[in-house]
Amino acid sequence: MEEILYNIEIHKEHAGYLGKIFSDVDGVKEFRNEHLDLLLRDITIDMQLALDEFSTRSTDFPDGPDGFHL
């Protein structure tokens, strides 16, 4: 099954670049940087941290989808 985790937009502005990431979990986040490579680094790090946090939360309840066991 395919699921979209993020939509990413990058816009060139007069003073650099604007990046927006959209997700169902975090909503919309904006990043600005004068350099495209640094903007992409910031976006990548933010997504990685969010995905790491999600995977940590999902391993907290290994017994079932509701987190309960009998």
Phi, psi and omega in degrees: 000134181262136180222133177276122180268321182217147164246136185235134174238138175230128182236140174273130177244174181296330183250017180144222185230148175240126176243138177234134173241136182243130175214157177291330184278311187258355183076222182250133174234142179243144178227141177231143174199151178288335185245132182298317182296324178286326175297314179297323176298314181298317179296316181297316180297317180298316179295320180297317178298318179295318180291323176296318178296319178297316181292329176293317179295322183287338176275352177291338183234070185283351187280342182171173183294335180263357177082005181251151173222157181252000000 
